[in-house]
Amino acid sequence: MTRFRRPPTLALVAIAFTWLMFPMAMVVAEVIHQRVLDAGGQDLNSGLPVALAFTVPITSAALVGSALVARRPEHPAGWLFLALTLVVVASAPMDEYSALGAAKPGAYPGAASVAIFADRTWMFWLMLVALILLYTPEPRLKTRFRRWTAWTAIACATITFCLSAFRPYDGPIESAQPIRSPLEVADPAVFNVIGIVLVVVLHLAVLCAGVSLLSRFRTSRGSLRRQVRWVAGATVLFLVFVGAAYISATTGQEAVLIFLGFGFVAVLPIGAGLAIERDHLYGIDRLVSRGLTYLLLSAALVTCYVLVVLFTSQSLGDFGGQSQAPAIIATLAAVSIAAPARRWLQSQLDRRFHRRQYEAVARIRRYLVEPDAALSVEDGMRGALDDPRLTVAYWIEERGQWVSEVGESASPGADAFVAKRRGAVVAAITPVAADPRALTAVVHESLTELENARLRAAIAIQLVEVKESRARVVAAQLAERHKMERDLHDGAQQRLLALAFQLRAAQVSGDPARSAEALSHGVDEIQVAVRELRDLANGLYPSVLTDGGLTGAFEDLAHRVPVPMRVDAPTERYTPALEQTAWFIACEAVTNAVKHASSNLIAVSVERDDTRLRLTIEDDGVGGANADGEGLRGLADRAEAVGGSLSIRERPGRGTLVVAELPCGW
């Protein structure tokens, strides 16, 4: 079965670092903020209140990013959400340090540079949000337009951020001394123009990223459309917020700008979270479901433990005493409810986060608990997954073959889900319209029944082969009978009829000489007819086999074939049916070797153990025997008709080996 992969070390480190930096940045910002107040900077714009107001968008971005990086580290969107979290979080201590430098000019090194760069962090907010839009929901930029938009947003944000070092500070912090960058130029007009153009282009790139996602939503169908709809709705709001924020920034509406900044940072993570919760965006809904399950389970077990300890301590009159009884009782209570509580929580959360999977599992469980004899497990899975064209093929290891449940040959599709049990392949399920996660869950629930169906398929294929073998044996018998009729009609019968006409003619003529000649010719014709009848009888059951057994029959065969033939067989006699079966198999195999193998030597050997006779025919020819050909298939039918088996082994450059194993009970 498919298992969840453990997140790579880099992903775990990134998630831990992000969640650690969030509270640390707030603590650092609070410490610096107190120093700003102590320095008399009450009137300075502060970053801490803004950061606290941004707690919701920061938390939502961190949650979505952590879940996506843990489940699908190859998807850039998760890393972009984490980067957005860090950039927004870093703004608070940077703004506070800038305010501290303004409250005490010259007292804190680098405060001016920090203020200049902190005033431009919003560019990276826009850049990261644009990239998130471009990478939703696919992990690759599939069109040239999206790739150019991404590189444009990155270039504009990076260049504008770097140009800030050469331009005068025009941020919200007012200081007794002007805030100047060490790299500020005397005439920044050119840098100002370039900066304004790049900011406009950056906003256009963000607009193009949003339009690109809306275009993908408009042209998408099915599950992809359902996944993107929440992010598409958030994108519309995001574009409105960005446009309004640009107008507010140019008109100096700081309070409105903070609210709009909150909106365009928060709206995308919230939209992505809704898409994950309802429509499985990025395919991480199951991870979120499992995480919430164990989080809630832990809280429930801790609550249960505490309540039981308090109740038993009071009941035993040992509240605050030294007895370990309350702790032992509470531990037993928590352990006893852990498993049922986990199942109940998982069921409820699966119903919420993966409703299609939940309903599919519920249907297949009903089928397994109350099976319908008229429905196969394939029918049950089709109904559970609402996929009427789903097919199931079963792997028969002994034959190296895929078959259907009725034993017919089957071929799984290229996208088939291979179900394994204890490391052994059981079946291949080829879906057409089934949800992949629902399919995985349904297969997991159905493994035992799939294994039972595989065993039934193995039996069914044997029955199919027995029916086909019987049909071939009957057809071969009919063909042999027709051949015998032709041989009798064209051979001995024609000779005897011709002889009868000749004798009648001699009788009518009355010529003694002619009659004597006719009698002499008749004797010769009768002897030829006898030989033909004897040869025909030997073909049905050779007399040498009756007289000398397999050893004598094989030695007689060796004298009649044009290729040297070595015989290694005991003189032991077997039942007539067994000897006849072995004889015909050996004759056909030797004939094939003489006709098709271009061999220089043929070897026939017979071995016997307590229950089986092993007949081996090998040659040193060119090989290439077709096991499914009419001749060898007929030999297999003869062996299977008496409960035996026949195998053909090709040895490139060393000829062919035919081995028949026949039960000695026949």
N, C-alpha and C positions, 0 to 999 in steps of 0.2 A: 504494500500500500504506500501511497505518497505520504511523506511526512514533512512537517514544517522544518525548514533549515534553521539552524542556530545562527543568529545575527553575527556577522564578522566582528572582530575585535575593534576595528576602526569605527564601525557603526555604534557599538556600545560606548566607546570612548566619546564620540561626538554627542550622543544623547546625554550621557552623564555630564559632560562639560557644559552643555546648554542649560540643563536644569540647575547646575551648580552656579553658573554665572548669573542667572536671574536673581536669586536672593542676594548673592554677593554684591552685585551692582547696586541693588536697592540699599543695602547696608552702607556701602561706600558713599553713595549719593546722600544718604541721610547724615552721615558723619560730616561730609563736606558742607552740607546744607546748614548744619548747626554752626559751623565755623563762619559761614557767610553771615548768619544772623548775629553772631558774636562780633563780627567786624563791622556791623552797622549796615549790612547790605539788604535790609528788609524790602527796599524798593526795587531791587534788581530782579529781573526775570529769572525764575528758578526752573531747573529741569526736573526736580523731584515730583512736584504735583502733577506735571504732565506725564511722567513715567507711571505714577500710580494710576492716573486716569487710563493709561494704556494697558492696564493689567489684563483686561479681557482679550484684546487682540494678541498680546504677547503670549498669553496662556494658550489661546486657541491655535496660534501658529506653532507653538512648541509641541502641543499634543499631536497635531496632524503630522508635523515633521518627524517626531519621534516614532509614531506608529508606522509611517511609510518607510523610514530608514531601517527600522528593525525588520520589517517584513520583506521589503523590496529595495535593498541597498543599491541596486543598479539603476533605480529610477531617480533622475535628477531632481524631481519635484520635492522629495523629502529633504534633501540637502539644502535646497533653496528655502524651504520653510524654516529650517533650523538657522540658516544664515540670516534670514529676515528677523528672526527672534533676537539673535545676537546683536545685529545692527541697531535695532530699536532699543534693546536693553542698554547698550553701550552709550546711547545718547544721554541718558540721565546723569551719570557721573561726569561726562564731558561737559555738559551744560553747567553743572554745579561747580566744577573746577574753573570754568570760564567766569562764572559769577564771582567766585572767590578771588580770582585774579583782578577783576574789576573793582572789587571792594577794597583791595590792598594792592594798588598798582606797583609792579616791580618786585613784590615780595615773593611771588611764586613763579618759578622758572617754567617757561613754555606755555604760560596761561594764554597769551595772545594767540599763539599758533593753534592751541586746542580750541579756542573760541572760534577762530576762522574755519577750521575743519568741521567742528561740531555743527556750525550753521549750514553745512552742505551735506550732512548725512542723509537728508531726505531724498537726495538724488539716488542713493543706493537703495532706499526703500522702493522708489519707482522702478529702478532697474530690476530688482529681485522679483517684484510683483509681475513685471512684464515677462520675465523668463518663466515664472510659474504658469502664466497664462499660455505661453507658447508650448510648454512641456505637458499640458493637461489635455487628454489623459495618457497619450503615448509617451514613452521614454525617449523618443528620438524626434528630431526636427526633419520631417519627411519632405518638405518643400523648400525651394530656394527662397521664397518670400519669408518664410518663418526663420530661416537661418540668417538672412540679411537683417531682419528685424532684431534678432537676438544680438548680433554683433554690433548693430547700431546703438542699441540701448547700453550695452557694455561700454562701448567706446565713448559715447556722450557723457555718461555718468563719471567715468574714470578721468577723462580729460578735463571736464568742468571742475571736478574735485581738485585736481592738481593745479588748475589755473587760479584757484582761490588764493594760493600762496602769493600770487603776483598782483592781486587786486586789493583795494581798500575794503576793510570790514564794514558791512552794512547790515549786520545782524541785529537782534532785538536787545542785546545787552548794552546799556549805556554806562560809560565809565568817565571818571574825572579826567583821565588821560585817554587819548584816542588809542584804540586797539589796532596795532600795526603788525604786519608780518615782517619778519627779517628780510624776506625776498620781495617786498612790495616795490614796484617800479614807480618812477616819478610821474610818468604819463601812461596810465593804464587804459587808455581809450580803446586801443586795439584789443586788449584782453577782455574789456567789458563787452565789446561787440561780439567777439568770439564766444564768450560765455553766454550771452543772451541767445545767440543762434543755437548753440548746443543745447541749452535748456529747452528751447522750442522744439528742436529735433527730438530730444528725449521724450517730451510729452507726446509728440507725434508717433514715436516708436511704441510708447505705451498704448496709444490709441490703436495702432495697427495690431498690436498683440491682442487687444480685446476684440477687435473686429475679426481677427483670425479665428479666435475661439468661437465667436458667435457664428461664423461661417461654417465651422466644423459641426456645430450643433445643428445648424439649419440643414446640412446635407447628410447628417448621420441618421442611422436607423436602428431600431431594436434596442438592445441593452446599452450600446454606446450612447445613444441619444438619451436614455434614462439617466445614465451616469453623468453626462455633461450638463444636464438641464439646470441643476442647482448651481454649478459654477457659472453657467451662462447667465443665470439671473443675477448672481453676485457680480458678474462682470459689468452688467449694465449699470448697477448701482456704483461700482468702482469707477467707471468712466465719468459718471455724474459727479462723484466726490472729487476726482482729480481735476476736472474742469473748474468746479467751484473753488477748489483749493488754490488753483493758479490765479483765479480772479481775486480771491481774498489776499493772496500774497502780494499781488501788484497794487492793491488798494490799501494795504496795511491793516487789515482786519485780523489781528492776532488771535482773539478769542474764537472767532469763526474758523480760522485756519486750524487751530488745535482740534476743534470738533471734527472738521472735515478730514484731518489727518488720522484721527481715531477711526473714522468711518472707512477710509480706503485701505487702512492696514487691517482692520477687523473683518471686513466683509468677505474677503476671499477665503481666509481660513475657516470662517463659519460656514460658508457655502460648501467648501470641500468637506468639512465635517459632516454636514447634512447629506452630501452625496455618498460619503462612506457609510453612514448609518443606514441610509435608505436604499441606495442603489449600488453599493459595493465599488465605489470609485477607487482606482488603483489596485483593487483586489486585496485590500488589507482588512476588510470588515471582520473576517474570522479571527485575526490577531486581536483586534479591538475587543471582540466578544469574549475571547479567552482571557484577555487581560482584566476586563471588568469582572468576569466571573471569579477569578482568584482574588481580586481586590475586595469584592463584596463578601466572598466566602471568608477571607481573613478577618474582616470587620465583624462578621456574624459570629465567628468562633471566639474572637476576643471578647465580644459582648456576652456571649453565653458563658464563657469562663468566669468573667468578673461577676455576673449575676449569680451563678451557682456558688462561687466562693462566698459572696456576701450572705446569700440565703442560708447556706449550710453553717457558716460561722455563727450567725445569729441563732439558728435553730439549735446548734450544739452548745451555745453559751461560751464559745471560744473565740469570739471576735477579737482579733489582736493577740490571741494567745500563741502557744508554740506548737499546737497540733498540726499535722500534715494532712489530716482527713479532708478538709475542705478542698485543698489543692488536688488531692487524688480524685475526689468525686468530680470536681470541675473538669479535670483532664479526661476522665472517662466519658463525661457527658459531651464534651467537645468532640472527642473521637467518634462517638456513636452517631452524631448528627452530621459529621463532615461529608460522608459519601452521599447520603440522600440530599443534603443541602446543595452540594455541588451539582448533582444531576438536575435538581429543580431550577437552580439559578441558570445553569447552562441552557436548559430548555427554554426558559423565559427570554434570555438574551438572544438565543438563536432565532427565536420567533421574531424578535425585534430587528436584529442585525442581518439575518439571512433567512428571510421568510420562505423563499423558494426552497432552500435547502431543508428548512424545518418541515415544510409541508411534504416534500418528497420523501424524507425519512419516515414521517408519520404514515404515509401511504404504503411504503414498502414493508413497514412493520406490521401493518394490518394484513397485508398479503401473506407474510411469513407466519403470523399467528393463526390466521384463518385461511389456509391455502385453498384455492379453487382447482379441482382436478382438471378442469377444462383449460386452465391457463398455465403456461410455462413460466419459469422465472424471467425469461425474456419478456413475456407479456406483462408480468408484474413490474419490471423495471420501466417498460414503456409507459405504463399508466402512472407510475410514481413520478417520472421525470417529464411527463407530458411530451414525449418524443415518440410518435408512432412508427418512425422509420429506424429506430435504434436496433442494432443487431448485436448478437452475442455469439462468439465462436469459442470453442473449447479446445484446449491443447491436449492431444493424446501423446504423451511422452514416448510410449512404447513404439509408436508408429511415426513419430516426428511429423504430425499432421494436425491441421486445424479442421474441426468438423462442427456441424450444427448439432443441436440437441437430438435430432432424429438420425444422426449418423452420416449425413451427407457432407461432402467436402465444402469447406467454407474458407473465405479469404478476408481477414480483418482489414479495415481501412488504414490509411497512413497515419491518421490521427487517433487510432484506437487507444483506449485506456487498458493497460495490461494489469489484471488483478493477480496478485500472488498470495499464497498462503504458506507460511513457514519456509519462505524462500523459493517455493516451487510455483511455476506458472500454472494458473487455473483456467483463466479465460481472458479474452480480449473483447472489450465492449466498444463498439464504434457508434458514437452518438452523431446525430444530425443537428438537433436543435437544443440539446440539453445543456443546462448551466454546468460548467466544469466542476465547481465546488459541490453542487448538489449531486453530480454524478459520483464524485469521490466518496461522499457520505453514504449514498445509496449502495455503492459497491461494497463499502466496509460493512454495512449492515447485512448484505446478501452473500457474504463470502462462503458461509457454510452451505447455503442452498446452491450456490454456483458450483461448489465442489461436488455436491450430490448430483447436480445436473451433468457435470463432466463425467462422472462414473456411469450415469445412464447413457451418455453419448458414446462412451467406450463400448458399452454392451450393444448399443444400437448399431454402431458401425460393424461389429462382428455379425450381427443378424443380417445387415445389408449385404455383407460379403458372402455369407452363407447362401442367401437367396440368389445373388448373382452367380455364385459358384454352381449352385444346383441348376440354374438356367443354362449355364455354359455346358455342364455335364450332359444335360438332356439334349441340348443342341448338338454336342459332339457325338452322342449316341445316335441321334437321327442321321447326322452326316455319315457316320461310320456304317450305319445300316444301308443308306443309299449307295455308298461306295461298294458295299458287299453285294448289293443287288446288281449294280453295274458290272462288277467283276464276274458274278455268276452268269449274267446275261451275255456279256461280251466274250467270256472265256469258255468255260466248260460247257455251258448250255449251247453255245453256237457250234462247238465241236461235235457234241452229241447229236444235235439236229442235222448237221451236215453229214455225219456218219450214217444216220438213219436214212437220209435221202439216197446216199450212195448204195447202201445195202438194198434199199427198195428197187433202185434202178438195176442192180445186178440180178436181183430176183426176177424182175420182169423180163430182162433180156434173155434168160435161159442159157446163156453162154457159160459153160463150166470154167473156162479159162478166166473169163471176166469175173465170175463169182469168186474164184480162188484169189484173184488179185484184190477184189473188194474186201474179202475176209482178212487178208494180210494187212491191207491199209487200215482196216477197222481196228485190228489189234493195236497197231501203232497209235491211232488216234485215241483209243481208250486209255492207253498208258499215259499219253500226254494229258488227257483230261484228269486222270487220277493224280498226276503230279500237280496240276493246277489246283485241284481240290485240296490236296495235302498242304500245298503252300498257303492256300487260303485259310485252312484250319489252323496251321501253325501261326498265322497272323492273329487269329483269335486267341489261341492258347497253345503255344508251341509245344510239340511233343517232347523236345529236349528239356523243356522246363519241368514237364511231368516226370521224366525219367531221371534227370540229373540235378534238379533243383537250380538255384541261382548260380552256383559255381559252374555247372555244366552248361547252362544257357549262356552265361557270359563268355565262357571259353569258346563256345560255338560261334557267338557273335564276333569274337576277336578274330576268328579265321575268315570271316566273311567281309569285314570292313577293309577298305583299301589303305588305312592308316595303322601303323603299329599300335597295338592296344595291350596294356598291362592290366591283369586281373589279380586282385588280392581279396579273396572271399573264402570264408570257412565252408566246409562241406555240410554244415548243419542245415536241416530242413525246417521250413516254416509253414505256416498255414497257406493253403492255395491262394486265398485272397491277398495276403501280404506278398507272396512271391510274384503274383501276377502284377500287382501295383508297382513293385520295385523293378520288375522286368520292363514294363512299358515306360517308366520314367527313365531308366537307363538307356533303352533303345532310342527314345526321342532325343535325349541329351547327347548321345553319341552321334546320332544323325545330324544334329545341329552343328556339332563340332566338326564333322567331316565336311559339311556343306559350306559353312560360313567362317570357320575359325582359321583356316589354312594352317592347321596344327601338324606337328611332326610326331607327336605322341599323345595318346589318350590313356588315362589311368582310371580304372573303376575299382573301388574298394568297398567292402561291407564290414561293418562293425556292429556288435550287439552288446548292450548292457542288460540289466535285469528287466527293463520294461520297454526299451525302444531299440529299433534297428536304424542304424545310420548308414545311408548310402551316399557315397561321394563320387562325383564324376568331374575330373579336371583335365584341362588341356593346356598346351603351351603355345596356343595360337595368338591372334591379334587382339582378342577380346572384343568388347563392344556389344555384348549380348543385351537385348532389350527385355527387361524383366516383365514389362507390360505387354509384350508381343503375344500374338495368338498362341504360338507353340509353347513358350515357357509358362504362360498363364494357364494353359491346359494342363501342364505338368503339376502346377500348384493346385489346381482343382482336384486332380487325382489324389495328391497327398492329403489335401484337406478333407476329401470325401471319406477317408478312413481315419480321420482324427489326427493326421500328421501335419507337417509343415514343410515348405520348400524355400530355400534361400539361394540367391544368386549373388556371388561376390566377384566384382570386377577387379582384376589385378593388372594395371596398365603395363603392357610389355611382357606379361607373363601368363596371358590367357584368362580363362574363366573357370570359376569353381562353383559347381552346383551341388548343394547338400540337401538331401531329403531325410527327414527324421520321421519314422513311421512307428506307431505303437505295435508291440508284438502280440497284443491281444487279438488282432485280426487274423 
